[in-house]
Amino acid sequence: MSKPKSKIYSKLFGSTFGQIAISTFFISSITGIILAVFYDVNDSYNSVSTMLIANQPASFMRSLHYWSSQIFLIFTILHIWDHLRKSTEKNIKTGVWVRLTISIVAIFFVMLSGFILKGDVDGLQAKRILTTMLDAIPFVGNYISLSLLGSDADFQLAYVHHIATATIFIWIIIVEHTKQIWPNSKTTLYYLIPTIVLSVFFIPSLHDGISPVMK
């Protein structure tokens, strides 16, 4: 008799996709709070540059924040796929399903706003692209764009949504969906170690504005 796929996944990844997503979200949130001490939203590019050049603890924390966020996104997508594969979404109440769907949009917004908040050439271009896409929405596009991203040269509103509004909303949905406030400690430790390794050897860089290649 073959083993259930969920047990196979647990042995392969050390836990379920959902638990891994919760744990890495927790790591990302904690490192984001610490990173806020070193980050200056009014001088984004220079503050991140200073971290990379002259503040190794802050640079490491930024790297840890980045990689835990990437792992969170990957396992969130795998968790959604797992639910759809098993058709368990049919067991979720309509209101909860709607909030979960909105949370997916919030997750992608948090990821993209984090990319924008670097303040480098790539980040500025990403903000312009997202602003243009939102502005294209009939009737309410411009309002949504200004509400989420603010004016072209200002990162303040995007920063507030990134560290507070969208992140808190995602956390509330996670608590509602999983019925747990804190992640599993074993899973968190299990994924903190490889995240630290990634953070040490693969440090997220900044676009210096000289290279013509943009992300």
Number of C-alpha atoms within 10 A of each C-alpha: 3 5 7 8 10 13 13 14 13 13 11 10 14 16 21 20 22 19 21 25 28 25 25 28 26 19 23 22 19 13 20 20 14 14 21 14 9 17 21 15 21 13 13 17 20 16 17 24 18 16 19 20 10 10 13 12 12 21 23 20 23 26 25 27 26 23 24 28 24 17 19 25 19 14 19 22 16 16 18 15 13 18 14 12 10 9 10 11 14 11 8 12 9 11 9 13 15 11 16 18 12 14 20 16 12 19 20 13 19 23 15 17 23 19 17 24 24 24 27 21 19 20 22 18 15 20 23 16 12 18 21 14 13 19 17 13 13 8 9 11 16 16 13 15 19 16 13 18 24 17 14 11 12 14 22 16 15 27 21 15 20 23 17 14 14 20 20 14 17 22 17 14 18 20 15 14 14 13 9 11 12 13 19 15 9 12 19 21 14 16 20 17 11 13 22 18 12 16 21 14 9 12 16 14 12 16 17 12 11 7 8 7 8 11 8
